Amino acid sequence: MPTPVACDRVPLLGLERIEAVGPSFSAARAQLYCAIFGPVTAIRAVGVFAREQDDKADWLGTAFAFRDGSHYLTASHCVPDGLPSGLTVSLPSGVAGMGFVGHVRSFVRHPIADLAVLMVEGDPPGSIEDAAEPFRTVGFAGQEMAEEFLAFGYPMSREPAPTFPGIGPTMRVFVGHYQRTFLYREGGYEFEAAELSIPAPEGLSGAPVFNRERRSEVQAVVSWNHEERTERVREETITAPGHKQTLAVDSIVSYGIAVLLDPLRDWLDEHVPIPARLVE
């Protein structure tokens, strides 16, 4: 295993943090890994989808390993047009001190669903493939009223937070329930969708949605956030005898939208090999 390089040797938003990454990482990639993961351990199927360019990283969303360590699912709208260079998936490690990065060599989009498969190669080769602990199978979702789920990903933090004293993707677990399933048609997409009881903030797109008791199964992929305005709330304040000031406030409710994977099994089977041990 490569000798790790301490993160306190990498400039990171003016901070010092003790963590380590492999020496094959560029300075930008080391900074990216240390900033995102810090000293914590996460589900080793899920990572940050980014584009490294000119010693900077553009955060694109979340991606997760499916069936093996070289195929990752994400939301199609997170993938830039064409095949730009520098696309990466970064995974935390189950062993404190090491992290893994894979380069996206190619990808395929679903023709109408907000879903894409990324083909990833580790740096060094084989590293991320061996390190990932992928979701193995597709599960049913939303079959019961208010069925509970977990969603795990890296939404953006716009302000410093205790777990991430800067701006960027932050590891978070969301607990919620399916509110309904429906046919989503908008923006050129059409797919069987689930409405989530949680919002889907920027960066959570592409995250897996799964059952707490069946963590090897993935049920859906977070797509985007839907906002609805409710009735206006009116507040009246007496400013002077005989005078009132009325303030109308719009209340906004946010729901996450996720792509259900069970209806897309045939497409997934076509583009992601089924490991022999999963074939009956």
Protein Blocks (a to p, Z undefined) as FASTA:
>chain_A
ZZdddfklpceehiacdddddfkbcfklmmmmmmmnmmadcdfkbccddddeehiacdfb
dcddehiakbccddfklpcghjdehiacddddfbghiacddddfbdcddfkbccdddddd
dddehklmmmpccdfbdcdehkaghiacddddddddfbdcfklgcedddddddddddfbd
cdddeehiacdddddfbdcdehjgopacddfklmmbcfbdcfbdcddddddddddddfbg
hiacdddddddddddddddfklmmmmmmmmmccdfklpZZ
